[in-house]
Every structure is written in structure tokens, then in C-alpha cells.
Amino acid sequence: MRRVLLWFKQDLRLDDHPAVQAALDADRVLPLYVFDPGQLQAGPFGSRRLGVHRARFLMESLAALDGELRQRGSGLLVLQGRAEQLIPRLAEQLDLDEVLTLEEIAPEECAQLASLRSSLGATSLRELPANHLLQASDLPCAASELPGVFSQFRERVEQRLPVFQPRPAPARLPPLPDNANAYFAALPSLSQLGLGEPLSVAGSAFPFSGGEPAGQARLRDYLWLSQGVRQYKDTRNGLIGSEYSSKFSPWLANGSLSPRRVMAELRRHEAQYGGNDSTRGLWLQLLWRDFFRWTLLRHGAALFRANGLKATARAPRQLDPRFDSWCQGRTGMPLVDANMRELAATGFMSNRGRQVVASYLVGDLQQDWRYGAAWFEEHLLDYDPASNWGNWAYLAGVASDPRGQSQFNALRQARQYDPVGAYVSLWLPELRGVPQHLRHTPFLLSHLQLSAMGYPRLERVPEHWKPYLPDAA
């Protein structure tokens, strides 16, 4: 009798899951997720690896996965601790023959797999293809030879465009091993984890729940019901509401949604309704995600260094009270502050907002980019190491791209993407009484007025903002 442990990590789904498919021919299967409480401790940059919003989304996703498994005659065992310590013990106690899981790409997770393999004894560890959009067989060359610039990567990939054929979730799974039920317990609550319950925020751009059913529902809605994908190019720089972008990223990040399933559905949509600039735009965003994943796989720990992938780069190393002001949304630059408060309140921020606040931290405030990346790691619902650290390195000018630091003019961005100040009014209630033409430039008000509103005064108005100041100024 073959007994298998199916170890879920950032792949919390049954659809298009290579390890799930590999487990189907076993006689007994124990699905497992290990929650490491160490993620709730402060890391080297002062932020936690996991904050309250992503923890909530994770627990919702685990509950949903357990429900899907129970419908198929199984269930999800959730344990707290270190996987490399718990899994060998479990394998011995339940006489398991094999551990099935997906490959990893980040250095710490790869090291954990290596440690587990050495501790398993007679139990084997099999790693199935990782959560990429493009598998190794889809690449135009060996992973080590992939271009370090996205445009070249895209061109090479599109020369031999892959066909995506994801395998659906199985109708049934093998039963649990004998005596496995004795290990099962209720999912820990956020309060039990010491995080508290986040408040629901009406203005959230991501009012959705975690889990595979919610992710699949959003995919159907965006591609087939509302067909919001057909306007993606025109709306993707939006700041308010749930429909300006696909919002797939949180489900993709914890694996509740397969990138290959998204692409298969996108191609099916294009076959039925025709492709356009918007459907191509969504394809390119998924390809960016994969580009960062393959970059992390190639370069490993180098991506997390101050100078990133460029030995010659000199990224800012400062860290002073201005970083704390940035985190709290109290820099005195309204567009930056509004985005940072949305992040703290909801765990989500638009793609446009992320670029603006990251550029402002590195370019205008001259702070160490790694602390910003770590702050995002704690707070973002859709955090994944490759996209987060890859994007930050790119904006800080320390990625493999030959261009230097990408600095945005924050006031110009505000004028372009929030022309009437609706977004800053939504997240900065203290500015709602300010005349519309001054909502992005409250620093032009008197000290007395700003003090009465309780909004911080900008220390210095950058020279490159001058063309975007109100005419009356």
C-alpha cells in the first residue's frame, strides 16, 4: 500500500496542480499545510514576513482548500512549526512512503527543501514543476541563458509561443491514511496568532475572499461575464474600485489560482472574441511575473542585496525618520500618503501606486530600497518574493536591466492619474475640505492651516514638481 504526503505551500488549489495529479495513484494521501509562526517575527529589515491582511487571506484560502478536499473524500491537515522538523516525524508515525510537493525558487525555501530531504530517511521527496507560467520545457533556451532584460525575454518566448493545457481538479482523491484524523484540529484564528482581526474597509480595491473558488469566480467574471479584460489597457492605471485591473495577483501569489489556467482561459477568450491591446496587456503582465520568477531562480540571494544584481550600482543606503513617515502615510506628499494608507488598511495597492511610492522612497527620500521591499512583504495581500523584490530592484536601478533608477515625478503622476483628487480624498480624510486644486499640493497652505488639519508639511518641494504646481502658486 502506497502512502503519500501531499505538501501544499504557495499552491493552495486542486486545479492544474502537478503534485495533486501525481498523488492520484496512491492508496492513501495526506494533504498537509505547515504554518510557520516564525513568519510573524520581525525580519532583518524590521518588518514581519507576514502581516494581518495576508494572514487573513491565507486562512480563508486554507479553509477553502480544506472544503474542496472534503468534497473529494479527503481533508487538509494544518500544523504549526517548521516543515523540515514536522514532516519527517509525521512520515515516520504514519509510515508514509513519499512526500510530494512543488519545486521552490527562493533561496530560503530551496534550503528548506534540501534540509527536509536529508531528514526524511527512508521516505522519498519528489518535487514537481513549480508554479510558473512557463515550465522549463516551454522556455526558448536553458534557464541559465535567459535574457536579463524583459523585452528580450518576451521576444524569445513569443518566437515559440507555448500552448497552455492545464489539467482540471480531480473528482476524487485517495482516502486519508489510517489514524490521520487524530492529527486534525481547527484552523488557528488571527487572534490566536496574535494578529487580531482586520476591519473591513468600504473603499478597498480588493473586496474579495481568499481561496480557489473565489479566485476561479473572479477569473470567470473578468474574462467572461463582465469581460473587463477587454478594457484592461484603458483602465489598468486606475486607483479606485475593484474593476480597473484583473485583481488576480493575490490568488496567483498563494497559488489559489494557476497562471497556466489564467492563460488558457485568456487564449480561449481571444479565440471567441478576438484579441486586442488589452488582452495582450494582460498576457504581458503574466509574462512579467514569470520573468521575475526565472530571474530569482537564476540569481538567488543576489536579488536581496543592497546593490541587487549590479555590482557597479550604488543604491541609497540611508534609513532615517523619513522612512517611518513613508510607512505611516505621512510624508506630506498626498498621492504617496494615500497609497500607503490604503496598503495599511486593506493590504492592497494599485500597480501605478506601487511604482509611485517605491520611486518616491528611493529617488526622492533616498532611503534603502530593501526596507521598502520588506514593508511590502509584510503588508501586501499578493506578496511573492520574485515579483516584489524584482520590481523594487528594477525601480532602484539594481536589477539586470541596463537602465538606471526609474524615478517618477510624483506630482505629475498625481495630476495624471488622480486629476480631481478623488483618490487622495478617499484615503486622506483630513484633505477633504481642501479646495480641489490644492488637494495634491497642501504644502502650499499656511502652517496654521496644515496644523489645524493634522496633515504633515512637506519638507521641500522638488524642483521638478514646479511645472505641476497650481497656476496661482
SVG drawing of the C-alpha trace seen along z (x, -y; Angstrom):
<svg xmlns="http://www.w3.org/2000/svg" viewBox="-22 -83 53 85">
<polyline fill="none" stroke="black" stroke-width="0.4" points="0.0,0.0 1.5,-3.3 1.0,-6.2 1.8,-9.7 2.1,-13.1 0.9,-15.9 2.6,-19.1 0.9,-22.3 2.8,-25.6 2.1,-28.6 -0.1,-26.4 -3.4,-26.3 -5.6,-24.8 -6.5,-21.5 -6.8,-22.7 -3.7,-22.4 -1.6,-21.1 1.2,-18.6 1.7,-17.2 -2.1,-16.6 -2.1,-14.8 0.9,-12.7 -0.8,-11.7 -3.9,-10.2 -2.4,-6.8 -1.5,-6.4 -3.6,-4.2 -3.6,-6.8 -2.9,-10.6 -2.5,-13.1 -2.8,-16.7 -0.7,-19.0 0.0,-22.7 2.6,-23.8 2.2,-27.3 5.5,-28.7 4.9,-31.1 8.4,-32.5 6.8,-34.5 5.2,-36.7 8.5,-37.7 10.4,-40.8 13.0,-40.1 16.4,-41.8 14.7,-44.9 12.3,-45.3 9.1,-44.1 7.4,-40.8 7.3,-38.3 3.5,-38.1 1.1,-40.8 -2.6,-40.7 -4.1,-41.1 -2.2,-38.4 -2.7,-36.1 -6.4,-36.6 -6.3,-35.8 -4.2,-32.8 -6.6,-31.4 -9.5,-31.9 -7.6,-30.1 -6.7,-27.2 -10.4,-26.9 -11.5,-26.9 -8.9,-24.2 -10.0,-22.1 -13.6,-22.4 -12.6,-21.4 -10.6,-18.4 -13.5,-17.2 -15.9,-17.3 -13.4,-14.8 -13.2,-12.4 -10.1,-13.9 -9.2,-17.0 -6.4,-19.4 -4.2,-18.9 -2.7,-22.2 0.2,-22.1 2.2,-24.9 6.0,-24.7 8.9,-24.1 8.1,-21.8 11.6,-20.3 11.0,-19.2 7.4,-18.2 7.2,-16.3 9.9,-13.6 8.1,-13.0 4.7,-12.7 6.2,-10.4 7.6,-8.1 4.5,-8.0 2.1,-7.3 4.6,-5.1 4.5,-7.3 6.4,-6.3 6.7,-9.6 6.3,-13.4 5.0,-15.2 5.4,-18.9 6.2,-21.6 9.7,-22.9 10.8,-26.2 12.7,-29.2 13.6,-31.4 16.9,-30.7 15.3,-30.1 12.6,-27.8 15.1,-25.8 17.3,-25.4 14.3,-24.2 13.6,-21.5 17.2,-20.4 17.1,-20.1 13.8,-18.2 15.3,-15.8 18.2,-15.0 15.9,-14.4 13.4,-12.1 15.2,-8.8 13.5,-6.1 10.7,-8.4 11.4,-9.9 10.8,-13.5 9.6,-14.3 9.4,-17.8 7.0,-18.5 7.2,-21.5 6.9,-24.8 4.2,-27.4 5.5,-29.1 3.5,-30.2 6.2,-28.8 7.7,-25.4 11.3,-24.6 10.2,-22.8 8.4,-25.9 11.5,-28.1 13.3,-29.0 16.7,-28.1 18.2,-26.9 17.1,-28.9 20.7,-30.0 20.8,-31.5 17.6,-33.6 18.0,-37.3 18.2,-39.6 16.1,-42.3 12.3,-41.8 11.9,-43.0 14.4,-40.4 12.9,-37.7 9.4,-38.5 10.7,-38.3 12.4,-35.0 9.3,-33.5 7.0,-34.8 9.1,-33.2 7.7,-29.8 4.5,-30.7 3.6,-27.9 0.2,-26.2 -1.3,-26.1 -3.1,-22.9 -3.8,-22.9 -5.3,-19.7 -8.6,-20.1 -9.0,-19.3 -9.7,-15.6 -13.2,-14.5 -12.0,-12.3 -8.8,-11.9 -7.5,-8.7 -8.6,-8.5 -6.6,-9.7 -4.1,-7.3 -5.4,-5.3 -5.2,-7.2 -4.6,-10.5 -7.7,-12.1 -6.1,-12.1 -3.8,-14.9 -6.5,-17.2 -7.6,-20.4 -9.4,-23.6 -7.5,-26.3 -6.0,-28.9 -7.8,-32.3 -5.9,-35.5 -6.4,-36.4 -4.8,-33.1 -1.9,-34.0 -1.6,-37.3 -2.6,-39.4 -6.2,-40.5 -9.0,-40.7 -8.6,-43.4 -11.5,-45.7 -13.5,-45.6 -12.9,-48.8 -15.6,-50.0 -13.2,-51.7 -11.0,-48.7 -10.0,-47.9 -9.8,-44.2 -13.1,-43.3 -12.7,-39.6 -12.0,-36.5 -9.2,-34.1 -9.4,-30.6 -9.6,-28.7 -13.4,-29.1 -13.1,-32.9 -10.2,-33.0 -12.0,-30.9 -15.1,-33.1 -13.0,-36.3 -11.4,-34.7 -14.9,-33.8 -16.2,-37.3 -13.3,-39.3 -12.8,-37.2 -16.4,-36.0 -19.2,-37.8 -18.1,-41.5 -15.3,-41.0 -13.4,-43.7 -10.3,-42.3 -11.3,-43.9 -10.8,-47.4 -7.7,-46.4 -5.3,-48.7 -7.5,-51.7 -8.3,-51.1 -5.1,-49.4 -3.7,-52.6 -6.9,-53.2 -6.7,-53.8 -10.3,-53.4 -12.6,-50.4 -12.3,-46.7 -12.6,-46.7 -9.7,-48.8 -7.5,-45.7 -7.9,-41.9 -7.1,-41.6 -5.8,-38.1 -2.5,-38.7 -3.4,-37.7 -4.7,-34.3 -1.8,-33.8 0.6,-34.7 -0.6,-32.0 -1.4,-29.6 -5.1,-29.5 -5.2,-30.4 -2.9,-28.8 -1.2,-31.2 -1.5,-28.5 -5.2,-28.3 -5.5,-32.1 -3.6,-31.9 -5.6,-29.0 -8.8,-31.0 -7.3,-34.2 -6.4,-32.3 -9.9,-30.8 -11.4,-34.3 -9.3,-35.6 -10.4,-32.7 -14.0,-33.5 -14.0,-37.3 -10.7,-38.2 -7.5,-39.6 -6.9,-43.3 -4.3,-45.5 -6.0,-44.8 -5.8,-41.0 -2.2,-41.3 -1.6,-43.6 -2.8,-41.0 -0.6,-38.4 2.4,-40.7 1.7,-41.2 1.6,-37.4 4.9,-37.2 6.5,-39.9 5.6,-37.8 7.3,-34.8 10.3,-36.9 10.8,-37.8 10.4,-34.2 13.1,-32.9 15.3,-35.9 15.1,-34.8 15.7,-31.2 18.9,-32.2 20.3,-34.8 19.1,-33.6 20.2,-35.6 21.9,-38.3 18.4,-39.8 18.1,-40.6 21.4,-42.5 21.6,-46.3 23.2,-46.6 21.0,-43.8 22.2,-42.2 24.5,-45.1 28.0,-45.0 28.6,-48.6 25.3,-50.0 25.2,-52.3 21.6,-52.3 20.8,-54.6 21.7,-53.1 20.1,-55.7 17.5,-54.9 16.1,-57.8 12.7,-59.0 11.5,-59.8 11.2,-56.0 8.8,-55.8 6.8,-58.7 6.6,-56.9 5.3,-53.7 2.7,-55.7 1.4,-57.6 2.6,-60.9 5.2,-62.2 3.3,-65.4 3.0,-64.1 -0.7,-63.2 -0.6,-60.7 2.2,-58.7 0.4,-59.0 -3.0,-57.9 -1.4,-54.8 0.5,-53.9 -2.7,-54.3 -4.7,-52.1 -2.0,-49.4 -2.0,-49.6 -5.8,-49.5 -6.5,-46.8 -3.3,-45.0 -3.7,-46.1 -2.4,-48.9 -2.7,-49.5 0.2,-48.8 0.5,-52.5 0.6,-53.3 3.3,-50.8 5.6,-52.4 5.0,-55.9 5.6,-55.1 8.6,-53.0 10.2,-55.6 9.4,-58.3 11.1,-56.3 14.2,-55.6 14.5,-58.6 13.1,-61.5 13.7,-60.3 16.9,-58.5 16.1,-55.6 17.4,-52.0 15.1,-50.2 15.3,-46.9 13.3,-48.3 10.6,-49.3 10.5,-45.9 10.3,-44.3 7.4,-46.6 5.6,-45.5 6.4,-41.9 4.6,-42.3 1.6,-44.2 0.7,-43.1 -2.0,-40.6 -0.3,-39.5 3.3,-39.4 5.5,-36.9 9.3,-37.2 10.1,-37.2 7.7,-39.9 8.1,-42.1 11.9,-42.1 12.3,-42.1 10.1,-45.1 11.8,-47.0 15.3,-46.2 14.1,-47.4 12.9,-50.7 16.0,-51.2 18.2,-50.6 19.9,-47.5 18.1,-44.8 19.8,-43.3 18.1,-45.9 20.8,-48.2 18.8,-51.3 19.4,-53.1 17.0,-54.1 13.4,-54.7 12.3,-57.9 8.8,-59.1 7.7,-62.6 5.1,-62.0 3.2,-65.3 3.0,-64.7 1.7,-61.2 -0.9,-62.7 -2.1,-65.2 -2.3,-62.5 -3.9,-59.6 -6.0,-61.4 -6.8,-64.7 -9.6,-65.8 -8.1,-64.4 -10.8,-61.7 -8.2,-59.1 -6.4,-61.2 -9.8,-62.4 -10.8,-58.7 -7.8,-57.8 -6.8,-61.1 -9.9,-62.4 -8.0,-65.4 -7.7,-66.8 -11.4,-66.5 -12.1,-70.1 -9.1,-71.4 -10.1,-73.1 -9.8,-70.7 -7.0,-72.5 -4.9,-72.3 -5.6,-68.7 -2.3,-67.4 -0.4,-70.4 -1.5,-71.1 2.1,-72.1 1.2,-75.5 -1.2,-76.2 -0.1,-78.0 1.5,-76.3 -1.6,-77.2 -4.0,-75.6 -2.0,-72.4 -1.6,-72.2 -5.3,-72.6 -6.0,-69.7 -3.4,-67.5 -1.6,-66.8 2.2,-67.0 4.0,-69.7 6.3,-68.6 9.9,-69.5 11.0,-70.5 9.2,-71.0 11.4,-69.3 12.4,-71.5 10.9,-69.0 7.5,-69.5 7.3,-73.2 5.6,-72.7 2.8,-70.8 2.0,-73.3 -1.3,-75.2 -1.1,-78.3 -1.9,-80.6 1.1,-79.3"/>
</svg>
